[in-house]
Amino acid sequence: TKQVSFQPSAGKRRWTIQVASLSDESKAVALRDKLRSQGFPAAISQAVVKGKKMYRLKVGPELDGDRAQAMKNKINQLNNVQSIAIPE
């Protein structure tokens, strides 16, 4: 598993947690609603990957690297997922 540094680097001061990338919109909506019920600011963004529409579940943004790490860990624990932190 690739480790991500949660210390801000030049120009990277926001973090988004990508929880999942799903091809089924109804499953994406259900997971978004579950994350929101757990208190996370979850949203869905659409992307086309290899010609297929995907629904990416994201939480954030978070401005503090330590809080982003804690949020990622809590999301993983509560939802049995392996989310990734994306610096923006």
mmCIF file as gemmi writes it, N, C-alpha and C atoms, coordinates in Angstrom:
data_model
loop_
_atom_site.group_PDB
_atom_site.id
_atom_site.type_symbol
_atom_site.label_atom_id
_atom_site.label_alt_id
_atom_site.label_comp_id
_atom_site.label_asym_id
_atom_site.label_entity_id
_atom_site.label_seq_id
_atom_site.pdbx_PDB_ins_code
_atom_site.Cartn_x
_atom_site.Cartn_y
_atom_site.Cartn_z
_atom_site.occupancy
_atom_site.B_iso_or_equiv
_atom_site.pdbx_formal_charge
_atom_site.auth_seq_id
_atom_site.auth_asym_id
_atom_site.pdbx_PDB_model_num
ATOM 1 N N . THR Axp A 1 ? 0.836 -1.179 0 1 0 ? 1 A 1
ATOM 2 C CA . THR Axp A 1 ? 0 0 0 1 0 ? 1 A 1
ATOM 3 C C . THR Axp A 1 ? 0.878 1.238 0 1 0 ? 1 A 1
ATOM 4 N N . LYS Axp A 2 ? 0.578 2.141 -0.881 1 0 ? 2 A 1
ATOM 5 C CA . LYS Axp A 2 ? 1.348 3.377 -0.979 1 0 ? 2 A 1
ATOM 6 C C . LYS Axp A 2 ? 1.012 4.289 0.195 1 0 ? 2 A 1
ATOM 7 N N . GLN Axp A 3 ? 2.028 4.771 0.866 1 0 ? 3 A 1
ATOM 8 C CA . GLN Axp A 3 ? 1.838 5.701 1.964 1 0 ? 3 A 1
ATOM 9 C C . GLN Axp A 3 ? 1.79 7.113 1.399 1 0 ? 3 A 1
ATOM 10 N N . VAL Axp A 4 ? 0.878 7.906 1.914 1 0 ? 4 A 1
ATOM 11 C CA . VAL Axp A 4 ? 0.74 9.284 1.485 1 0 ? 4 A 1
ATOM 12 C C . VAL Axp A 4 ? 1.175 10.182 2.625 1 0 ? 4 A 1
ATOM 13 N N . SER Axp A 5 ? 2.036 11.125 2.328 1 0 ? 5 A 1
ATOM 14 C CA . SER Axp A 5 ? 2.442 12.099 3.326 1 0 ? 5 A 1
ATOM 15 C C . SER Axp A 5 ? 1.306 13.084 3.532 1 0 ? 5 A 1
ATOM 16 N N . PHE Axp A 6 ? 0.937 13.325 4.771 1 0 ? 6 A 1
ATOM 17 C CA . PHE Axp A 6 ? -0.154 14.243 5.06 1 0 ? 6 A 1
ATOM 18 C C . PHE Axp A 6 ? 0.346 15.622 5.452 1 0 ? 6 A 1
ATOM 19 N N . GLN Axp A 7 ? 1.623 15.882 5.202 1 0 ? 7 A 1
ATOM 20 C CA . GLN Axp A 7 ? 2.154 17.217 5.453 1 0 ? 7 A 1
ATOM 21 C C . GLN Axp A 7 ? 1.97 18.048 4.194 1 0 ? 7 A 1
ATOM 22 N N . PRO Axp A 8 ? 1.519 19.301 4.348 1 0 ? 8 A 1
ATOM 23 C CA . PRO Axp A 8 ? 1.295 20.112 3.158 1 0 ? 8 A 1
ATOM 24 C C . PRO Axp A 8 ? 2.601 20.411 2.434 1 0 ? 8 A 1
ATOM 25 N N . SER Axp A 9 ? 2.567 20.333 1.124 1 0 ? 9 A 1
ATOM 26 C CA . SER Axp A 9 ? 3.707 20.736 0.317 1 0 ? 9 A 1
ATOM 27 C C . SER Axp A 9 ? 3.282 21.963 -0.478 1 0 ? 9 A 1
ATOM 28 N N . ALA Axp A 10 ? 4.223 22.57 -1.118 1 0 ? 10 A 1
ATOM 29 C CA . ALA Axp A 10 ? 3.933 23.808 -1.843 1 0 ? 10 A 1
ATOM 30 C C . ALA Axp A 10 ? 2.762 23.613 -2.808 1 0 ? 10 A 1
ATOM 31 N N . GLY Axp A 11 ? 1.732 24.425 -2.641 1 0 ? 11 A 1
ATOM 32 C CA . GLY Axp A 11 ? 0.598 24.375 -3.549 1 0 ? 11 A 1
ATOM 33 C C . GLY Axp A 11 ? -0.396 23.265 -3.266 1 0 ? 11 A 1
ATOM 34 N N . LYS Axp A 12 ? -0.136 22.421 -2.274 1 0 ? 12 A 1
ATOM 35 C CA . LYS Axp A 12 ? -1.057 21.321 -1.952 1 0 ? 12 A 1
ATOM 36 C C . LYS Axp A 12 ? -1.522 21.488 -0.52 1 0 ? 12 A 1
ATOM 37 N N . ARG Axp A 13 ? -2.653 22.154 -0.367 1 0 ? 13 A 1
ATOM 38 C CA . ARG Axp A 13 ? -3.117 22.485 0.969 1 0 ? 13 A 1
ATOM 39 C C . ARG Axp A 13 ? -4.512 21.957 1.27 1 0 ? 13 A 1
ATOM 40 N N . ARG Axp A 14 ? -5.06 21.175 0.344 1 0 ? 14 A 1
ATOM 41 C CA . ARG Axp A 14 ? -6.386 20.588 0.551 1 0 ? 14 A 1
ATOM 42 C C . ARG Axp A 14 ? -6.289 19.09 0.298 1 0 ? 14 A 1
ATOM 43 N N . TRP Axp A 15 ? -7.102 18.362 1.007 1 0 ? 15 A 1
ATOM 44 C CA . TRP Axp A 15 ? -7.151 16.904 0.851 1 0 ? 15 A 1
ATOM 45 C C . TRP Axp A 15 ? -8.582 16.487 0.59 1 0 ? 15 A 1
ATOM 46 N N . THR Axp A 16 ? -8.76 15.57 -0.339 1 0 ? 16 A 1
ATOM 47 C CA . THR Axp A 16 ? -10.045 14.935 -0.581 1 0 ? 16 A 1
ATOM 48 C C . THR Axp A 16 ? -9.84 13.443 -0.378 1 0 ? 16 A 1
ATOM 49 N N . ILE Axp A 17 ? -10.777 12.81 0.29 1 0 ? 17 A 1
ATOM 50 C CA . ILE Axp A 17 ? -10.718 11.366 0.497 1 0 ? 17 A 1
ATOM 51 C C . ILE Axp A 17 ? -11.598 10.707 -0.557 1 0 ? 17 A 1
ATOM 52 N N . GLN Axp A 18 ? -10.991 9.911 -1.446 1 0 ? 18 A 1
ATOM 53 C CA . GLN Axp A 18 ? -11.793 9.151 -2.406 1 0 ? 18 A 1
ATOM 54 C C . GLN Axp A 18 ? -12.105 7.809 -1.772 1 0 ? 18 A 1
ATOM 55 N N . VAL Axp A 19 ? -13.379 7.585 -1.516 1 0 ? 19 A 1
ATOM 56 C CA . VAL Axp A 19 ? -13.827 6.404 -0.802 1 0 ? 19 A 1
ATOM 57 C C . VAL Axp A 19 ? -14.017 5.222 -1.748 1 0 ? 19 A 1
ATOM 58 N N . ALA Axp A 20 ? -14.572 5.482 -2.915 1 0 ? 20 A 1
ATOM 59 C CA . ALA Axp A 20 ? -14.852 4.406 -3.867 1 0 ? 20 A 1
ATOM 60 C C . ALA Axp A 20 ? -15.073 4.994 -5.246 1 0 ? 20 A 1
ATOM 61 N N . SER Axp A 21 ? -14.95 4.144 -6.242 1 0 ? 21 A 1
ATOM 62 C CA . SER Axp A 21 ? -15.286 4.478 -7.622 1 0 ? 21 A 1
ATOM 63 C C . SER Axp A 21 ? -16.154 3.334 -8.124 1 0 ? 21 A 1
ATOM 64 N N . LEU Axp A 22 ? -17.421 3.626 -8.355 1 0 ? 22 A 1
ATOM 65 C CA . LEU Axp A 22 ? -18.401 2.591 -8.676 1 0 ? 22 A 1
ATOM 66 C C . LEU Axp A 22 ? -19.029 2.832 -10.046 1 0 ? 22 A 1
ATOM 67 N N . SER Axp A 23 ? -19.392 1.758 -10.717 1 0 ? 23 A 1
ATOM 68 C CA . SER Axp A 23 ? -20.069 1.885 -12.007 1 0 ? 23 A 1
ATOM 69 C C . SER Axp A 23 ? -21.585 1.929 -11.85 1 0 ? 23 A 1
ATOM 70 N N . ASP Axp A 24 ? -22.081 1.557 -10.682 1 0 ? 24 A 1
ATOM 71 C CA . ASP Axp A 24 ? -23.515 1.504 -10.414 1 0 ? 24 A 1
ATOM 72 C C . ASP Axp A 24 ? -23.933 2.771 -9.658 1 0 ? 24 A 1
ATOM 73 N N . GLU Axp A 25 ? -24.704 3.623 -10.334 1 0 ? 25 A 1
ATOM 74 C CA . GLU Axp A 25 ? -25.094 4.897 -9.729 1 0 ? 25 A 1
ATOM 75 C C . GLU Axp A 25 ? -25.902 4.703 -8.443 1 0 ? 25 A 1
ATOM 76 N N . SER Axp A 26 ? -26.797 3.722 -8.41 1 0 ? 26 A 1
ATOM 77 C CA . SER Axp A 26 ? -27.619 3.527 -7.21 1 0 ? 26 A 1
ATOM 78 C C . SER Axp A 26 ? -26.772 3.103 -6.014 1 0 ? 26 A 1
ATOM 79 N N . LYS Axp A 27 ? -25.741 2.298 -6.238 1 0 ? 27 A 1
ATOM 80 C CA . LYS Axp A 27 ? -24.829 1.921 -5.147 1 0 ? 27 A 1
ATOM 81 C C . LYS Axp A 27 ? -24.019 3.125 -4.681 1 0 ? 27 A 1
ATOM 82 N N . ALA Axp A 28 ? -23.635 3.978 -5.625 1 0 ? 28 A 1
ATOM 83 C CA . ALA Axp A 28 ? -22.89 5.193 -5.276 1 0 ? 28 A 1
ATOM 84 C C . ALA Axp A 28 ? -23.749 6.122 -4.42 1 0 ? 28 A 1
ATOM 85 N N . VAL Axp A 29 ? -25.01 6.281 -4.806 1 0 ? 29 A 1
ATOM 86 C CA . VAL Axp A 29 ? -25.917 7.138 -4.043 1 0 ? 29 A 1
ATOM 87 C C . VAL Axp A 29 ? -26.138 6.559 -2.644 1 0 ? 29 A 1
ATOM 88 N N . ALA Axp A 30 ? -26.308 5.245 -2.547 1 0 ? 30 A 1
ATOM 89 C CA . ALA Axp A 30 ? -26.519 4.606 -1.243 1 0 ? 30 A 1
ATOM 90 C C . ALA Axp A 30 ? -25.297 4.802 -0.334 1 0 ? 30 A 1
ATOM 91 N N . LEU Axp A 31 ? -24.098 4.66 -0.893 1 0 ? 31 A 1
ATOM 92 C CA . LEU Axp A 31 ? -22.888 4.846 -0.091 1 0 ? 31 A 1
ATOM 93 C C . LEU Axp A 31 ? -22.728 6.308 0.303 1 0 ? 31 A 1
ATOM 94 N N . ARG Axp A 32 ? -23.026 7.225 -0.625 1 0 ? 32 A 1
ATOM 95 C CA . ARG Axp A 32 ? -22.975 8.655 -0.285 1 0 ? 32 A 1
ATOM 96 C C . ARG Axp A 32 ? -23.903 8.962 0.879 1 0 ? 32 A 1
ATOM 97 N N . ASP Axp A 33 ? -25.123 8.443 0.817 1 0 ? 33 A 1
ATOM 98 C CA . ASP Axp A 33 ? -26.09 8.698 1.876 1 0 ? 33 A 1
ATOM 99 C C . ASP Axp A 33 ? -25.636 8.089 3.199 1 0 ? 33 A 1
ATOM 100 N N . LYS Axp A 34 ? -25.022 6.916 3.153 1 0 ? 34 A 1
ATOM 101 C CA . LYS Axp A 34 ? -24.497 6.279 4.366 1 0 ? 34 A 1
ATOM 102 C C . LYS Axp A 34 ? -23.381 7.134 4.972 1 0 ? 34 A 1
ATOM 103 N N . LEU Axp A 35 ? -22.469 7.602 4.133 1 0 ? 35 A 1
ATOM 104 C CA . LEU Axp A 35 ? -21.376 8.445 4.617 1 0 ? 35 A 1
ATOM 105 C C . LEU Axp A 35 ? -21.918 9.728 5.235 1 0 ? 35 A 1
ATOM 106 N N . ARG Axp A 36 ? -22.909 10.329 4.591 1 0 ? 36 A 1
ATOM 107 C CA . ARG Axp A 36 ? -23.514 11.551 5.134 1 0 ? 36 A 1
ATOM 108 C C . ARG Axp A 36 ? -24.173 11.279 6.483 1 0 ? 36 A 1
ATOM 109 N N . SER Axp A 37 ? -24.824 10.114 6.616 1 0 ? 37 A 1
ATOM 110 C CA . SER Axp A 37 ? -25.47 9.782 7.888 1 0 ? 37 A 1
ATOM 111 C C . SER Axp A 37 ? -24.439 9.589 8.996 1 0 ? 37 A 1
ATOM 112 N N . GLN Axp A 38 ? -23.199 9.288 8.613 1 0 ? 38 A 1
ATOM 113 C CA . GLN Axp A 38 ? -22.102 9.147 9.574 1 0 ? 38 A 1
ATOM 114 C C . GLN Axp A 38 ? -21.422 10.485 9.861 1 0 ? 38 A 1
ATOM 115 N N . GLY Axp A 39 ? -21.906 11.553 9.222 1 0 ? 39 A 1
ATOM 116 C CA . GLY Axp A 39 ? -21.379 12.886 9.488 1 0 ? 39 A 1
ATOM 117 C C . GLY Axp A 39 ? -20.292 13.358 8.54 1 0 ? 39 A 1
ATOM 118 N N . PHE Axp A 40 ? -20.033 12.611 7.465 1 0 ? 40 A 1
ATOM 119 C CA . PHE Axp A 40 ? -18.991 12.996 6.515 1 0 ? 40 A 1
ATOM 120 C C . PHE Axp A 40 ? -19.587 13.83 5.381 1 0 ? 40 A 1
ATOM 121 N N . PRO Axp A 41 ? -18.886 14.878 4.936 1 0 ? 41 A 1
ATOM 122 C CA . PRO Axp A 41 ? -19.361 15.679 3.811 1 0 ? 41 A 1
ATOM 123 C C . PRO Axp A 41 ? -19.084 14.969 2.486 1 0 ? 41 A 1
ATOM 124 N N . ALA Axp A 42 ? -19.938 14.018 2.143 1 0 ? 42 A 1
ATOM 125 C CA . ALA Axp A 42 ? -19.726 13.155 0.975 1 0 ? 42 A 1
ATOM 126 C C . ALA Axp A 42 ? -20.438 13.703 -0.254 1 0 ? 42 A 1
ATOM 127 N N . ALA Axp A 43 ? -19.808 13.482 -1.4 1 0 ? 43 A 1
ATOM 128 C CA . ALA Axp A 43 ? -20.383 13.901 -2.679 1 0 ? 43 A 1
ATOM 129 C C . ALA Axp A 43 ? -19.981 12.893 -3.746 1 0 ? 43 A 1
ATOM 130 N N . ILE Axp A 44 ? -20.711 12.919 -4.84 1 0 ? 44 A 1
ATOM 131 C CA . ILE Axp A 44 ? -20.42 12.043 -5.978 1 0 ? 44 A 1
ATOM 132 C C . ILE Axp A 44 ? -19.959 12.915 -7.142 1 0 ? 44 A 1
ATOM 133 N N . SER Axp A 45 ? -18.894 12.494 -7.779 1 0 ? 45 A 1
ATOM 134 C CA . SER Axp A 45 ? -18.497 13.134 -9.037 1 0 ? 45 A 1
ATOM 135 C C . SER Axp A 45 ? -18.472 12.046 -10.104 1 0 ? 45 A 1
ATOM 136 N N . GLN Axp A 46 ? -18.755 12.444 -11.339 1 0 ? 46 A 1
ATOM 137 C CA . GLN Axp A 46 ? -18.766 11.483 -12.437 1 0 ? 46 A 1
ATOM 138 C C . GLN Axp A 46 ? -17.477 11.598 -13.236 1 0 ? 46 A 1
ATOM 139 N N . ALA Axp A 47 ? -17.03 10.463 -13.73 1 0 ? 47 A 1
ATOM 140 C CA . ALA Axp A 47 ? -15.85 10.423 -14.589 1 0 ? 47 A 1
ATOM 141 C C . ALA Axp A 47 ? -16.069 9.334 -15.628 1 0 ? 47 A 1
ATOM 142 N N . VAL Axp A 48 ? -15.424 9.484 -16.76 1 0 ? 48 A 1
ATOM 143 C CA . VAL Axp A 48 ? -15.467 8.44 -17.781 1 0 ? 48 A 1
ATOM 144 C C . VAL Axp A 48 ? -14.088 7.786 -17.791 1 0 ? 48 A 1
ATOM 145 N N . VAL Axp A 49 ? -14.07 6.488 -17.503 1 0 ? 49 A 1
ATOM 146 C CA . VAL Axp A 49 ? -12.828 5.72 -17.454 1 0 ? 49 A 1
ATOM 147 C C . VAL Axp A 49 ? -12.926 4.601 -18.488 1 0 ? 49 A 1
ATOM 148 N N . LYS Axp A 50 ? -12.025 4.635 -19.455 1 0 ? 50 A 1
ATOM 149 C CA . LYS Axp A 50 ? -12.022 3.64 -20.533 1 0 ? 50 A 1
ATOM 150 C C . LYS Axp A 50 ? -13.398 3.51 -21.175 1 0 ? 50 A 1
ATOM 151 N N . GLY Axp A 51 ? -14.035 4.667 -21.393 1 0 ? 51 A 1
ATOM 152 C CA . GLY Axp A 51 ? -15.328 4.699 -22.071 1 0 ? 51 A 1
ATOM 153 C C . GLY Axp A 51 ? -16.52 4.345 -21.199 1 0 ? 51 A 1
ATOM 154 N N . LYS Axp A 52 ? -16.297 4.113 -19.91 1 0 ? 52 A 1
ATOM 155 C CA . LYS Axp A 52 ? -17.373 3.705 -19.008 1 0 ? 52 A 1
ATOM 156 C C . LYS Axp A 52 ? -17.602 4.782 -17.95 1 0 ? 52 A 1
ATOM 157 N N . LYS Axp A 53 ? -18.859 5.114 -17.704 1 0 ? 53 A 1
ATOM 158 C CA . LYS Axp A 53 ? -19.187 6.114 -16.695 1 0 ? 53 A 1
ATOM 159 C C . LYS Axp A 53 ? -18.962 5.528 -15.296 1 0 ? 53 A 1
ATOM 160 N N . MET Axp A 54 ? -18.221 6.282 -14.479 1 0 ? 54 A 1
ATOM 161 C CA . MET Axp A 54 ? -17.941 5.876 -13.104 1 0 ? 54 A 1
ATOM 162 C C . MET Axp A 54 ? -18.426 6.971 -12.159 1 0 ? 54 A 1
ATOM 163 N N . TYR Axp A 55 ? -18.8 6.555 -10.965 1 0 ? 55 A 1
ATOM 164 C CA . TYR Axp A 55 ? -19.284 7.472 -9.938 1 0 ? 55 A 1
ATOM 165 C C . TYR Axp A 55 ? -18.299 7.407 -8.772 1 0 ? 55 A 1
ATOM 166 N N . ARG Axp A 56 ? -17.583 8.511 -8.567 1 0 ? 56 A 1
ATOM 167 C CA . ARG Axp A 56 ? -16.557 8.561 -7.522 1 0 ? 56 A 1
ATOM 168 C C . ARG Axp A 56 ? -17.132 9.187 -6.27 1 0 ? 56 A 1
ATOM 169 N N . LEU Axp A 57 ? -16.992 8.461 -5.163 1 0 ? 57 A 1
ATOM 170 C CA . LEU Axp A 57 ? -17.444 8.94 -3.871 1 0 ? 57 A 1
ATOM 171 C C . LEU Axp A 57 ? -16.295 9.653 -3.197 1 0 ? 57 A 1
ATOM 172 N N . LYS Axp A 58 ? -16.501 10.922 -2.9 1 0 ? 58 A 1
ATOM 173 C CA . LYS Axp A 58 ? -15.441 11.711 -2.28 1 0 ? 58 A 1
ATOM 174 C C . LYS Axp A 58 ? -15.959 12.372 -1.019 1 0 ? 58 A 1
ATOM 175 N N . VAL Axp A 59 ? -15.037 12.544 -0.057 1 0 ? 59 A 1
ATOM 176 C CA . VAL Axp A 59 ? -15.339 13.238 1.188 1 0 ? 59 A 1
ATOM 177 C C . VAL Axp A 59 ? -14.33 14.363 1.324 1 0 ? 59 A 1
ATOM 178 N N . GLY Axp A 60 ? -14.81 15.504 1.742 1 0 ? 60 A 1
ATOM 179 C CA . GLY Axp A 60 ? -13.916 16.645 1.937 1 0 ? 60 A 1
ATOM 180 C C . GLY Axp A 60 ? -14.403 17.836 1.146 1 0 ? 60 A 1
ATOM 181 N N . PRO Axp A 61 ? -13.529 18.789 0.948 1 0 ? 61 A 1
ATOM 182 C CA . PRO Axp A 61 ? -12.092 18.775 1.241 1 0 ? 61 A 1
ATOM 183 C C . PRO Axp A 61 ? -11.794 19.056 2.708 1 0 ? 61 A 1
ATOM 184 N N . GLU Axp A 62 ? -10.606 18.67 3.085 1 0 ? 62 A 1
ATOM 185 C CA . GLU Axp A 62 ? -10.081 18.928 4.428 1 0 ? 62 A 1
ATOM 186 C C . GLU Axp A 62 ? -8.791 19.709 4.26 1 0 ? 62 A 1
ATOM 187 N N . LEU Axp A 63 ? -8.621 20.756 5.03 1 0 ? 63 A 1
ATOM 188 C CA . LEU Axp A 63 ? -7.451 21.612 4.896 1 0 ? 63 A 1
ATOM 189 C C . LEU Axp A 63 ? -6.276 21.159 5.756 1 0 ? 63 A 1
ATOM 190 N N . ASP Axp A 64 ? -6.54 20.391 6.788 1 0 ? 64 A 1
ATOM 191 C CA . ASP Axp A 64 ? -5.491 19.957 7.711 1 0 ? 64 A 1
ATOM 192 C C . ASP Axp A 64 ? -5.117 18.494 7.427 1 0 ? 64 A 1
ATOM 193 N N . GLY Axp A 65 ? -3.835 18.23 7.2 1 0 ? 65 A 1
ATOM 194 C CA . GLY Axp A 65 ? -3.379 16.889 6.868 1 0 ? 65 A 1
ATOM 195 C C . GLY Axp A 65 ? -3.663 15.864 7.95 1 0 ? 65 A 1
ATOM 196 N N . ASP Axp A 66 ? -3.484 16.229 9.211 1 0 ? 66 A 1
ATOM 197 C CA . ASP Axp A 66 ? -3.751 15.291 10.308 1 0 ? 66 A 1
ATOM 198 C C . ASP Axp A 66 ? -5.234 14.948 10.388 1 0 ? 66 A 1
ATOM 199 N N . ARG Axp A 67 ? -6.088 15.944 10.199 1 0 ? 67 A 1
ATOM 200 C CA . ARG Axp A 67 ? -7.541 15.674 10.214 1 0 ? 67 A 1
ATOM 201 C C . ARG Axp A 67 ? -7.943 14.832 9.011 1 0 ? 67 A 1
ATOM 202 N N . ALA Axp A 68 ? -7.3 15.062 7.863 1 0 ? 68 A 1
ATOM 203 C CA . ALA Axp A 68 ? -7.585 14.246 6.676 1 0 ? 68 A 1
ATOM 204 C C . ALA Axp A 68 ? -7.223 12.789 6.939 1 0 ? 68 A 1
ATOM 205 N N . GLN Axp A 69 ? -6.081 12.548 7.559 1 0 ? 69 A 1
ATOM 206 C CA . GLN Axp A 69 ? -5.658 11.177 7.892 1 0 ? 69 A 1
ATOM 207 C C . GLN Axp A 69 ? -6.649 10.534 8.856 1 0 ? 69 A 1
ATOM 208 N N . ALA Axp A 70 ? -7.063 11.271 9.876 1 0 ? 70 A 1
ATOM 209 C CA . ALA Axp A 70 ? -8.018 10.739 10.85 1 0 ? 70 A 1
ATOM 210 C C . ALA Axp A 70 ? -9.355 10.433 10.187 1 0 ? 70 A 1
ATOM 211 N N . MET Axp A 71 ? -9.806 11.321 9.291 1 0 ? 71 A 1
ATOM 212 C CA . MET Axp A 71 ? -11.067 11.104 8.575 1 0 ? 71 A 1
ATOM 213 C C . MET Axp A 71 ? -10.972 9.863 7.697 1 0 ? 71 A 1
ATOM 214 N N . LYS Axp A 72 ? -9.863 9.712 6.977 1 0 ? 72 A 1
ATOM 215 C CA . LYS Axp A 72 ? -9.649 8.549 6.117 1 0 ? 72 A 1
ATOM 216 C C . LYS Axp A 72 ? -9.711 7.265 6.936 1 0 ? 72 A 1
ATOM 217 N N . ASN Axp A 73 ? -9.019 7.248 8.074 1 0 ? 73 A 1
ATOM 218 C CA . ASN Axp A 73 ? -9.003 6.056 8.925 1 0 ? 73 A 1
ATOM 219 C C . ASN Axp A 73 ? -10.394 5.721 9.448 1 0 ? 73 A 1
ATOM 220 N N . LYS Axp A 74 ? -11.15 6.745 9.859 1 0 ? 74 A 1
ATOM 221 C CA . LYS Axp A 74 ? -12.493 6.508 10.396 1 0 ? 74 A 1
ATOM 222 C C . LYS Axp A 74 ? -13.43 5.993 9.301 1 0 ? 74 A 1
ATOM 223 N N . ILE Axp A 75 ? -13.333 6.574 8.105 1 0 ? 75 A 1
ATOM 224 C CA . ILE Axp A 75 ? -14.159 6.109 6.977 1 0 ? 75 A 1
ATOM 225 C C . ILE Axp A 75 ? -13.859 4.645 6.69 1 0 ? 75 A 1
ATOM 226 N N . ASN Axp A 76 ? -12.577 4.294 6.637 1 0 ? 76 A 1
ATOM 227 C CA . ASN Axp A 76 ? -12.188 2.906 6.367 1 0 ? 76 A 1
ATOM 228 C C . ASN Axp A 76 ? -12.74 1.959 7.424 1 0 ? 76 A 1
ATOM 229 N N . GLN Axp A 77 ? -12.596 2.348 8.681 1 0 ? 77 A 1
ATOM 230 C CA . GLN Axp A 77 ? -13.038 1.491 9.79 1 0 ? 77 A 1
ATOM 231 C C . GLN Axp A 77 ? -14.558 1.309 9.784 1 0 ? 77 A 1
ATOM 232 N N . LEU Axp A 78 ? -15.298 2.386 9.604 1 0 ? 78 A 1
ATOM 233 C CA . LEU Axp A 78 ? -16.76 2.313 9.669 1 0 ? 78 A 1
ATOM 234 C C . LEU Axp A 78 ? -17.389 1.625 8.46 1 0 ? 78 A 1
ATOM 235 N N . ASN Axp A 79 ? -16.703 1.668 7.315 1 0 ? 79 A 1
ATOM 236 C CA . ASN Axp A 79 ? -17.331 1.205 6.072 1 0 ? 79 A 1
ATOM 237 C C . ASN Axp A 79 ? -16.607 0.042 5.401 1 0 ? 79 A 1
ATOM 238 N N . ASN Axp A 80 ? -15.579 -0.484 6.052 1 0 ? 80 A 1
ATOM 239 C CA . ASN Axp A 80 ? -14.81 -1.614 5.51 1 0 ? 80 A 1
ATOM 240 C C . ASN Axp A 80 ? -14.361 -1.342 4.072 1 0 ? 80 A 1
ATOM 241 N N . VAL Axp A 81 ? -13.739 -0.171 3.882 1 0 ? 81 A 1
ATOM 242 C CA . VAL Axp A 81 ? -13.216 0.232 2.579 1 0 ? 81 A 1
ATOM 243 C C . VAL Axp A 81 ? -11.741 0.596 2.72 1 0 ? 81 A 1
ATOM 244 N N . GLN Axp A 82 ? -11.08 0.77 1.602 1 0 ? 82 A 1
ATOM 245 C CA . GLN Axp A 82 ? -9.699 1.255 1.582 1 0 ? 82 A 1
ATOM 246 C C . GLN Axp A 82 ? -9.695 2.549 0.778 1 0 ? 82 A 1
ATOM 247 N N . SER Axp A 83 ? -10.039 3.642 1.438 1 0 ? 83 A 1
ATOM 248 C CA . SER Axp A 83 ? -10.077 4.931 0.761 1 0 ? 83 A 1
ATOM 249 C C . SER Axp A 83 ? -8.668 5.465 0.549 1 0 ? 83 A 1
ATOM 250 N N . ILE Axp A 84 ? -8.565 6.473 -0.316 1 0 ? 84 A 1
ATOM 251 C CA . ILE Axp A 84 ? -7.27 7.093 -0.566 1 0 ? 84 A 1
ATOM 252 C C . ILE Axp A 84 ? -7.404 8.606 -0.37 1 0 ? 84 A 1
ATOM 253 N N . ALA Axp A 85 ? -6.335 9.203 0.129 1 0 ? 85 A 1
ATOM 254 C CA . ALA Axp A 85 ? -6.296 10.661 0.304 1 0 ? 85 A 1
ATOM 255 C C . ALA Axp A 85 ? -5.626 11.26 -0.922 1 0 ? 85 A 1
ATOM 256 N N . ILE Axp A 86 ? -6.263 12.264 -1.482 1 0 ? 86 A 1
ATOM 257 C CA . ILE Axp A 86 ? -5.75 12.914 -2.686 1 0 ? 86 A 1
ATOM 258 C C . ILE Axp A 86 ? -5.438 14.368 -2.361 1 0 ? 86 A 1
ATOM 259 N N . PRO Axp A 87 ? -4.159 14.741 -2.451 1 0 ? 87 A 1
ATOM 260 C CA . PRO Axp A 87 ? -3.824 16.151 -2.237 1 0 ? 87 A 1
ATOM 261 C C . PRO Axp A 87 ? -4.244 16.971 -3.458 1 0 ? 87 A 1
ATOM 262 N N . GLU Axp A 88 ? -4.762 18.151 -3.219 1 0 ? 88 A 1
ATOM 263 C CA . GLU Axp A 88 ? -5.196 19.011 -4.331 1 0 ? 88 A 1
ATOM 264 C C . GLU Axp A 88 ? -4.41 20.297 -4.332 1 0 ? 88 A 1
